[in-house]
Amino acid sequence: MSKTWRPATQLVHGGTLRSQYGETSEAIYLTQGFVYDTSEAAEARFKGETDGYIYARYGSPTNDMFEKRMCMLEGAEDARATASGMAAVSAAILCQVKAGDHIVAARALFGSCRWVVETLAPKYGIECTLVDGRDLKNWEEAIRPNTKVFFLESPTNPTLEVVDIAGVARLANQVGAKVVVDNVFATPLFQKPLELGAHIVVYSATKHIDGQGRCLGGVVLADKAWIDENLHDYFRHTGPAMSPFNAWTLLKGIETLPLRVRQQTQNAAKIADFLAEQNKVAKVIYPGREDHPQADIIARQMTGGSTLVAFELKGGKEAAFALQNALDIIKISNNLGDSKSLITHPATTTHKNLTEEARAELGISPGTVRLSAGIEDTDDLIEDFAKALARVSA
Ligand SMILES: *Cc1c(COP(=O)(O)O)cnc(C)c1O
């Protein structure tokens, strides 16, 4: 395995463990356990004197392939594959804190991520401060002597705000805290949090990595020492392991990640430009456009735009519903990263549990709509929007 391979090659060949049968496609090792030739071999395996698998909750060959391939892509030393993105997020955060510790998190987080730090962690005596992550000053002011973890996502869901990852990492390093970045929206292709100074990266592999709407998955990536000290035992004994079947599905998904993300991003960029010119649209937020409020940070830390577009309709909720209902190719769904274009109205779905004020803080208005661009033909998608917008009353 060559570390010098470029991403597209790593994603097809990286981490492959070929069995004695020489199969082309990665094998699915759908087994719970492993057998040992002798009692002595079992003893040595348990003592860690010999390499090998013990139990699928700890690790297994198909999952290993997925983890190794993700490590190559991310430039990480080690990883653990988890059953879902939320299993990855909660493990990455909870494995490294104890009662009395403090977390600083950006308030613009995926709903369940926000619940973990805002609602769950305090139940165990872990304090949390939520900040407007766009301004580094807010991160700095939130630091306390017991701050252990900084947690953010960038770009954020659904309004595609960005956080200066290198800036947050500098602040964290000054106080010995660890930065956890949920990199789902950027994808591993467009943003490398570890290179920007973050310590831990998490993904919901459910999104672009599967990319075809099939199975849940997640992954935590970091340096080996951090994983050994923090995640290793937590992962073994709390049981968030990914199913080997899902690891196999995700290995197949990841082979085409660059092809899909390139087409999705191209579609998203063209749709963003199209929407920006429509008079029923109040504003468009797209990380690839020069009018993005944080275009300077995006230029520094991202190498591509986004597969997502956020926009606001002048006619509020009524217009948003009318638009979504009139779309034909683009489906109404709260999921994202899929090869099918999906659209959602955050205020009544993904962010319905927040108060009106909390939504306003995040820039979510009744007219806000989020599009996850698929891999369909660009012109068909634009025609779908044009036809649907015509049916929205002004
Ligand atoms: C979907 C998502 C998650 C959670 O992932 P699941 O696989 O659904 O558990 C976490 N963070 C972000 C940004 C997401 O989009």
The ligand as an SDF file (V2000), in Angstrom:
LIG
                    3D

 15 15  0  0  0  0  0  0  0  0999 V2000
  -26.0370   12.8000    9.4520 C   0  0  0  0  0  0  0  0  0  0  0  0
  -25.0800   13.5460   10.2770 C   0  0  0  0  0  0  0  0  0  0  0  0
  -24.6710   13.0550   11.5130 C   0  0  0  0  0  0  0  0  0  0  0  0
  -25.2110   11.7730   12.1030 C   0  0  0  0  0  0  0  0  0  0  0  0
  -24.9530   10.6690   11.3070 O   0  0  0  0  0  0  0  0  0  0  0  0
  -25.8400    9.3230   11.3230 P   0  0  0  0  0  0  0  0  0  0  0  0
  -25.0950    8.4240   10.4070 O   0  0  0  0  0  0  0  0  0  0  0  0
  -27.1960    9.7060   10.8290 O   0  0  0  0  0  0  0  0  0  0  0  0
  -25.8780    8.8440   12.7230 O   0  0  0  0  0  0  0  0  0  0  0  0
  -23.7640   13.8010   12.2370 C   0  0  0  0  0  0  0  0  0  0  0  0
  -23.2820   14.9730   11.7830 N   0  0  0  0  0  0  0  0  0  0  0  0
  -23.6630   15.4850   10.5930 C   0  0  0  0  0  0  0  0  0  0  0  0
  -23.1150   16.7970   10.1450 C   0  0  0  0  0  0  0  0  0  0  0  0
  -24.5660   14.7840    9.8000 C   0  0  0  0  0  0  0  0  0  0  0  0
  -24.9540   15.3010    8.6150 O   0  0  0  0  0  0  0  0  0  0  0  0
  1  2  1  0
  2  3  1  0
  2 14  2  0
  3  4  1  0
  3 10  2  0
  4  5  1  0
  5  6  1  0
  6  7  2  0
  6  8  1  0
  6  9  1  0
 10 11  1  0
 11 12  2  0
 12 13  1  0
 12 14  1  0
 14 15  1  0
M  END
$$$$
